[in-house]
Amino acid sequence: MNADEYILQLPNLDLKNKELLPAYSGIYYVVDETGLVWYVGQAKNINKRWAGKTHHRLHQLAAQKKKSFRIYYELVATGFLDEAEKQRIEKYNPHLNGSKVKTKKVRPAETLLRETLAAISDFAFILGIEPPRQNDPLYVQKCIDFRQDWRVRKKILPLSVIHIGINLADMDEVTEDWQAKEAFLRNIFQPRKSYANKWESSSGFRFYLTGRRLVVNGYAIEVCTVNKNVTELITTYHSQTLTGIAFKAIDNDSLEILKQNCCKTEGDLYIPANFSGEFVKLNHQSLQRILPYETDPIKVVFNESIDVKGGKFLLQQIAQDFKTGKRGIGSRSNKTDISSLLTARGIDITRYSKLMYTGNLQTERIYIYVKCFAGDLREPLGKKDINLSTEQGDKKTSVPISNMIQGSKGLRGQNFNHDNLPYKYIYIRATVDRLAWLLFEPYLSDFAKVELSENEGYINKVYISAKKFIVPAKINIEIDNNSSISIPFGPKDGMKYEEAIQLIRERLQNSGIANLKTTFTRESIKT
């Protein structure tokens, strides 16, 4: 049954923003864009019921790729929840209530490891196996002192660690295109939601600057990169297996040579200029702890079938894609040159050029400021106090530094609440292509702005938890079936999202710009 006036007048939000649901008891309704009621449920704490991925119907709703859902909710005292839920289900006959709960299949981390090993075996080798780090308290303390916490996290300490090195020289023999090599490694180690565990990164964004680790069947697998000057020291490899996958391992003599000449960071095996300095000594000590790899220690429990494609084949394919333009800059489409449109409309194409933050005149982006559909950022998400990152002596708050409010009056390093905050409005800062903004500014200037007044402040990222933050709504515009231009936007005069996009559509339809296609992306919560 479709939602009636009783449901539609209730407070509601997009399913993607479920983290913003209130923390009180009540009845909730999941309704699609056509008004069909999919599910009715009860909760003593609606926010907690929908937190994370715990709701038992979330997988079924997420599987409806062409549907968009909203959650409507009403306050009901806990003592009346059962009766109220029963009445609402009988009245609306929801689509999912009473149907079988479908669960998402979770694949074992063992399978992820075996797939990864099969993909990198052409370029990798087993360096050795390290005994549990908890047995070496001096090493653990040194890691803590030098902020090498990734090495000694609680879940890792009791595990033996198998070390794998990726030989960059072997990859160079296939291609010297660094973009192709980076894309290959990024694809291999990217997070995969369907697995019980995932490859974790120590830090950074590029693989060459970071290690990778996976916990599997009571062992930790750590992967680092190895340059040519190090691999030239290796004299002999011998055939081995890891989780049943054929792999090569260095012999004991080669390991001893590396221990004498090299150091090991979280993500790199390297030859230092000298062995002075405590940090270099720590990296040298980390290599000394590794023992020769003699037999496959990981018991294969599930032994699922895997897709085995050699690394050389995959890397060659990726390199060819970069060469032919299927990957890389401009691979998805040819960017529309809108300079002629700007000139024809008498728009100065150098406007805002002094505000650019990167790139040259034709490709740079500029900062843009939008309000938040989720609520007034002076009181984020219903919390009175705006908690900013502060530093008082040795004390630091756990709130991300990018959550600080900034503006012409400053505010770094202080705490402010609604009563003493000297800004009338708070915006989220995003970026936009400068030329695209020049073309569409006449139609979007009250939904976003380039410059703030002295009474307006901004936040780079609005965090609602330690990891989750609000991503502004966006309009995606295609001109002549060419590349899409993405422009963030927020509410105007308290408008709801649906009202905002209706007004924007009307304006663009009357803009006189031919062959426009527009799609909209709601404000959402991301990690």
C-alpha positions in Angstrom: 0.0 0.0 0.0 1.1 3.5 -0.7 1.9 6.0 2.1 -1.0 8.2 3.0 -1.2 11.7 4.5 -0.6 10.3 8.0 2.9 9.0 7.0 3.8 11.8 4.6 3.4 14.5 7.2 5.9 12.8 9.5 9.6 13.9 9.8 11.8 12.0 7.3 15.2 11.7 5.7 16.9 9.8 2.9 18.0 6.2 3.7 21.5 7.2 2.9 21.4 9.6 5.8 20.1 7.1 8.3 22.8 8.1 10.8 20.9 11.3 11.4 17.8 9.5 12.7 16.7 10.5 16.2 17.6 8.5 19.2 14.1 8.0 20.6 11.6 5.2 20.6 9.1 5.0 17.8 7.7 3.5 14.6 9.5 3.9 11.4 8.4 3.5 7.8 10.6 2.8 4.7 8.9 4.4 1.6 10.2 4.4 -2.0 10.1 7.3 -4.4 6.7 6.2 -5.7 5.2 6.3 -2.2 5.1 2.5 -1.8 5.6 1.4 1.9 8.3 -1.3 1.9 8.7 -1.8 5.6 7.3 -0.8 9.0 9.2 -1.5 12.2 9.7 -0.4 15.8 12.7 0.5 17.9 13.4 1.7 21.4 16.1 3.8 19.8 15.5 4.4 16.1 19.0 5.8 15.5 20.7 2.7 17.1 18.4 0.3 15.2 19.6 1.7 11.8 23.2 2.3 12.9 25.9 0.9 10.6 24.8 -2.2 8.6 23.0 -4.0 11.4 19.4 -3.6 10.2 18.2 -7.0 9.0 16.4 -5.5 5.9 19.2 -3.2 4.8 20.7 -5.6 2.3 17.4 -6.1 0.6 16.8 -2.4 0.3 20.4 -1.8 -0.9 19.8 -4.4 -3.6 17.1 -2.2 -5.2 19.6 -0.2 -7.3 16.9 1.7 -9.2 15.0 2.7 -6.1 15.5 5.5 -3.6 14.1 5.2 -0.1 13.2 7.6 2.7 12.6 6.7 6.3 9.6 8.4 8.0 9.4 8.2 11.8 7.1 9.0 14.7 7.6 9.2 18.4 5.8 6.3 20.3 6.4 5.4 23.9 8.1 2.1 24.5 5.1 0.6 26.2 3.0 1.1 23.1 5.4 0.0 20.4 4.1 -3.6 19.9 0.5 -2.5 19.5 1.3 0.5 17.3 3.6 -1.6 15.0 0.9 -4.3 14.7 -1.7 -1.7 13.7 0.5 0.0 11.2 1.5 -3.3 9.5 -2.1 -4.3 9.2 -3.1 -1.0 7.8 -0.3 -0.5 5.2 0.6 -4.2 4.4 4.3 -3.3 3.8 6.1 -5.0 0.9 8.8 -6.6 3.1 7.1 -7.3 6.4 6.5 -11.0 6.7 8.8 -11.9 3.8 12.0 -14.0 4.3 15.0 -12.0 5.4 17.8 -12.3 2.8 21.3 -12.0 4.0 24.4 -11.0 2.1 27.0 -13.7 1.6 30.3 -13.0 3.3 33.3 -14.7 1.7 36.2 -15.8 3.9 39.4 -13.7 4.1 41.3 -16.9 3.1 39.8 -16.6 -0.4 40.8 -12.9 -0.7 44.4 -13.8 0.2 44.5 -16.7 -2.3 43.1 -14.4 -5.1 45.7 -11.7 -4.2 48.6 -14.1 -4.1 47.6 -15.6 -7.5 47.5 -12.0 -9.0 50.9 -10.8 -7.6 52.9 -14.1 -7.7 54.6 -13.0 -11.0 56.2 -10.0 -9.2 56.4 -11.1 -5.5 58.3 -13.3 -3.2 58.1 -14.4 0.5 60.6 -12.6 2.6 60.1 -14.7 5.7 58.0 -15.2 8.8 58.1 -13.2 11.9 57.3 -14.6 15.4 54.6 -12.8 17.5 55.6 -9.3 18.4 54.2 -9.5 21.9 57.1 -11.8 22.7 59.5 -8.9 22.2 58.4 -6.1 24.6 61.4 -3.9 23.9 60.5 -3.9 20.2 56.9 -3.1 21.0 57.9 -0.2 23.2 60.2 1.2 20.5 57.4 1.0 17.9 55.1 2.9 20.3 57.8 5.5 21.0 58.3 6.2 17.3 54.5 6.2 16.6 54.7 2.9 14.6 51.4 1.8 16.1 50.4 0.0 12.9 53.1 -2.6 13.6 51.9 -3.3 17.1 48.1 -3.0 17.1 46.4 -5.2 19.6 45.0 -7.8 17.2 48.4 -8.2 15.5 50.6 -8.6 18.6 49.8 -12.3 19.2 50.0 -13.4 15.6 52.9 -14.7 13.5 53.5 -12.4 10.5 54.3 -13.6 7.0 56.2 -10.9 5.0 55.8 -10.6 1.2 57.8 -8.2 -1.0 56.7 -6.9 -4.3 59.6 -6.7 -6.7 59.2 -3.4 -8.6 62.0 -4.3 -11.0 59.9 -7.3 -12.2 57.0 -5.0 -12.8 59.3 -2.6 -14.8 60.0 -5.5 -17.2 56.3 -5.5 -18.2 55.8 -1.7 -18.2 57.6 1.4 -17.0 54.3 3.4 -16.9 54.0 4.3 -13.2 50.3 5.0 -13.6 49.7 1.4 -14.9 51.8 -0.1 -12.0 50.0 2.0 -9.4 46.6 1.2 -10.9 47.5 -2.5 -10.9 48.4 -2.5 -7.2 45.5 -0.3 -6.2 43.1 -2.7 -7.9 44.7 -5.7 -6.3 44.6 -4.3 -2.7 41.4 -2.3 -2.9 38.8 -2.9 -0.1 36.2 -5.6 -1.0 33.0 -5.4 1.1 32.0 -9.0 0.5 35.0 -10.5 2.4 35.2 -11.1 6.2 38.4 -9.1 6.4 40.1 -6.6 4.0 43.6 -5.5 3.1 44.4 -2.7 5.5 46.7 0.3 4.7 49.3 1.6 7.1 49.0 5.2 5.8 49.0 7.4 2.8 47.1 7.2 -0.5 49.6 5.7 -3.0 50.7 2.1 -2.7 54.4 2.9 -3.1 54.2 4.9 0.2 52.3 2.4 2.3 52.1 -1.2 3.5 49.2 -3.6 3.3 48.1 -6.2 5.8 45.5 -8.9 5.9 44.6 -11.1 8.9 43.8 -14.7 7.8 43.2 -17.9 9.8 45.4 -16.8 12.8 48.2 -15.2 10.8 48.9 -11.7 9.6 50.2 -11.2 6.0 52.2 -7.9 5.5 53.2 -6.7 2.0 55.8 -4.1 1.2 57.5 -2.9 -2.0 61.1 -3.7 -2.8 63.3 -1.7 -5.2 65.9 -3.0 -7.7 68.9 -2.2 -5.5 67.6 -4.5 -2.8 66.5 -7.4 -5.0 69.9 -7.4 -6.6 71.2 -8.6 -3.2 69.1 -11.7 -3.3 71.0 -14.7 -4.6 68.6 -17.6 -4.6 64.8 -18.2 -4.5 63.2 -21.6 -3.9 59.7 -22.8 -4.7 57.1 -22.7 -1.9 53.4 -22.4 -1.4 51.2 -20.1 0.7 47.6 -21.1 1.3 48.3 -23.6 -1.5 49.2 -21.0 -4.1 52.6 -21.5 -5.7 55.0 -18.8 -4.6 58.7 -18.2 -4.4 60.6 -17.5 -1.2 64.2 -16.2 -0.7 66.7 -18.7 0.9 68.3 -18.3 4.2 71.6 -16.9 2.8 69.7 -14.2 0.9 67.8 -13.3 4.0 71.0 -12.9 6.0 72.4 -10.6 3.3 69.3 -8.4 3.5 69.5 -8.3 7.3 73.1 -7.0 7.1 72.4 -4.3 4.5 68.7 -3.3 4.7 66.0 -1.8 6.8 62.2 -2.4 6.7 59.5 0.2 7.2 55.8 -0.6 7.3 55.6 -0.5 3.5 59.2 -0.6 2.1 62.3 -2.7 2.2 65.3 -0.4 1.5 69.1 0.1 1.8 69.8 3.1 4.2 72.6 5.5 3.6 73.9 4.6 7.1 72.6 2.9 10.2 72.7 5.9 12.5 69.6 7.4 14.1 67.0 5.7 16.3 64.4 5.4 13.6 66.7 3.7 11.1 67.8 1.4 13.9 64.2 0.5 14.6 63.7 -0.3 10.9 66.8 -2.4 10.9 65.7 -4.3 14.0 62.3 -5.0 12.4 64.1 -6.9 9.6 66.2 -8.9 12.1 63.1 -10.4 13.6 62.2 -12.2 10.4 63.0 -15.9 10.1 63.3 -18.1 6.9 60.1 -19.3 5.4 60.3 -23.1 5.2 56.7 -24.5 5.0 53.2 -23.3 4.3 51.7 -22.6 7.8 48.2 -21.5 7.0 45.6 -24.2 6.9 43.2 -23.8 4.0 39.7 -24.2 5.6 37.2 -23.2 2.9 39.3 -23.8 -0.3 36.9 -21.8 -2.5 37.6 -21.7 -6.3 39.4 -18.6 -7.4 39.8 -16.7 -10.6 43.5 -17.2 -11.4 44.9 -14.6 -13.8 48.6 -14.0 -13.8 50.0 -10.6 -12.7 51.8 -10.1 -16.0 48.6 -10.5 -18.0 46.7 -8.1 -15.8 49.5 -5.5 -15.7 49.9 -5.7 -19.5 46.2 -5.2 -19.9 46.1 -2.2 -17.7 49.2 -0.7 -19.4 47.5 -1.1 -22.8 44.4 0.6 -21.5 46.5 3.6 -20.5 48.3 3.6 -23.8 45.0 3.5 -25.8 43.2 6.1 -23.6 40.8 3.7 -22.0 42.3 4.7 -18.6 43.7 7.9 -17.3 42.9 11.5 -17.8 40.1 12.0 -20.3 39.4 8.2 -20.6 35.8 8.3 -19.7 34.9 11.1 -22.1 36.2 14.1 -23.9 35.8 17.1 -21.8 33.5 19.7 -23.2 35.2 23.0 -24.1 32.8 25.6 -22.6 35.0 28.6 -23.3 33.1 29.4 -26.4 29.8 29.3 -24.5 31.2 31.7 -21.9 32.5 34.1 -24.6 29.2 34.0 -26.5 27.4 35.0 -23.3 29.8 37.8 -22.6 31.2 36.1 -19.5 34.7 37.0 -18.5 36.6 33.7 -18.5 39.3 35.1 -16.2 36.9 35.8 -13.4 37.7 34.0 -10.1 41.1 33.0 -11.5 42.8 34.5 -8.5 40.8 32.2 -6.3 42.0 28.9 -7.9 43.7 26.5 -5.6 45.4 24.3 -8.2 46.0 23.8 -11.9 46.2 26.2 -14.8 43.7 28.7 -16.1 41.8 26.1 -18.2 41.7 23.2 -15.8 41.8 24.7 -12.2 39.1 24.3 -9.6 38.0 26.8 -7.0 36.4 26.5 -3.6 32.7 26.8 -3.3 30.5 27.0 -0.2 27.1 25.4 0.3 24.6 25.1 3.2 23.6 21.7 4.6 20.2 20.1 3.9 20.6 18.0 7.1 20.4 21.1 9.4 21.9 24.3 10.6 25.7 23.8 11.0 25.7 26.3 13.9 24.2 23.4 15.8 25.4 20.4 13.9 23.0 17.4 14.0 21.0 18.8 16.9 24.0 19.1 19.2 24.2 22.4 21.1 28.0 22.5 21.4 30.1 22.7 18.3 33.2 20.6 19.3 36.3 21.8 17.5 39.8 20.3 17.5 41.7 21.9 20.4 45.1 21.7 21.9 45.6 22.6 25.5 49.0 21.6 26.8 49.4 17.9 26.1 45.7 17.3 25.7 44.1 17.0 22.3 40.5 16.3 21.4 39.6 13.3 19.2 37.5 15.5 16.8 39.1 15.6 13.3 41.0 18.9 12.7 39.1 19.4 9.4 35.9 19.7 11.5 37.0 23.2 12.7 34.9 26.2 11.8 36.9 28.8 9.9 36.3 32.2 8.4 37.5 35.8 8.3 37.2 36.0 12.1 39.2 32.8 12.6 38.2 30.2 15.3 41.0 27.7 15.2 41.9 26.0 18.5 38.8 27.1 20.4 35.4 25.7 21.5 32.3 27.7 20.6 28.6 27.0 21.1 25.5 28.5 19.5 25.4 31.5 21.8 28.9 32.9 21.3 29.6 31.8 17.8 30.3 35.0 15.8 29.1 33.6 12.4 25.4 33.9 11.3 25.7 31.1 8.8 28.0 28.1 8.5 28.8 26.4 5.2 30.4 23.2 3.9 33.4 23.9 1.7 33.7 21.9 -1.6 35.3 22.4 -5.0 34.1 23.0 -8.5 35.6 23.5 -12.0 36.0 27.3 -12.3 34.8 27.6 -15.9 31.8 25.4 -15.2 30.8 27.6 -12.3 31.1 30.7 -14.4 28.6 29.2 -16.9 26.0 28.1 -14.4 26.5 30.7 -11.6 23.5 32.8 -12.8 21.2 29.8 -12.1 22.9 28.4 -8.9 24.2 31.5 -7.1 21.6 31.3 -4.3 22.3 27.5 -3.8 26.1 27.9 -3.6 28.6 30.8 -3.4 32.2 31.4 -4.1 33.0 34.1 -1.5 31.8 34.4 2.1 31.0 37.6 4.0 32.7 38.4 7.4 29.6 37.0 9.2 29.8 33.6 7.4 32.1 30.7 8.3 32.8 27.3 6.8 33.8 23.7 7.7 36.0 21.6 5.3 34.3 18.4 6.4 31.3 18.0 8.7 32.0 14.9 10.7 29.1 13.2 12.4 31.4 10.6 14.0 35.1 9.7 14.0 35.0 8.5 10.4 31.7 9.5 8.8 31.1 12.9 7.3 28.4 14.7 5.2 28.9 15.0 1.5 27.0 17.9 -0.2 24.3 17.3 -2.8 25.5 17.6 -6.4 24.0 18.4 -9.8 25.6 16.6 -12.7 25.2 18.4 -16.0 26.0 17.0 -19.5 26.3 19.3 -22.5 25.9 17.7 -26.0 26.2 14.2 -24.5 29.7 15.0 -23.5 31.5 14.9 -20.1 29.6 15.5 -17.0 30.1 18.7 -14.9 29.6 18.2 -11.2 28.5 21.2 -9.1 27.8 21.0 -5.3 24.7 22.8 -4.0 22.8 23.3 -0.8 19.4 24.6 0.4 18.1 28.1 -0.4 15.8 29.8 2.1 15.2 26.6 4.0 14.1 24.7 0.9 13.9 20.9 1.0 16.0 18.9 -1.4 13.0 18.1 -3.7 12.0 21.8 -3.9 15.6 22.8 -4.6 16.1 20.5 -7.6 12.7 21.4 -9.1 13.7 25.1 -9.1 17.1 24.4 -10.5 15.7 22.2 -13.3 13.2 25.0 -14.2 16.1 27.6 -14.3 18.3 25.4 -16.5 15.5 24.6 -18.9 15.0 28.3 -19.4 18.8 29.1 -19.6 19.0 28.9 -23.4 21.9 26.5 -23.2 21.1 23.7 -25.7 21.4 20.0 -25.2 21.6 19.9 -21.4 21.0 16.7 -19.4 20.9 16.9 -15.6 20.9 14.4 -12.8 21.0 15.1 -9.1 22.8 13.3 -6.2 21.4 13.7 -2.7 23.4 14.9 0.3 24.8 11.8 1.8 26.9 10.3 4.6 30.3 8.7 3.6 33.3 7.2 5.3 
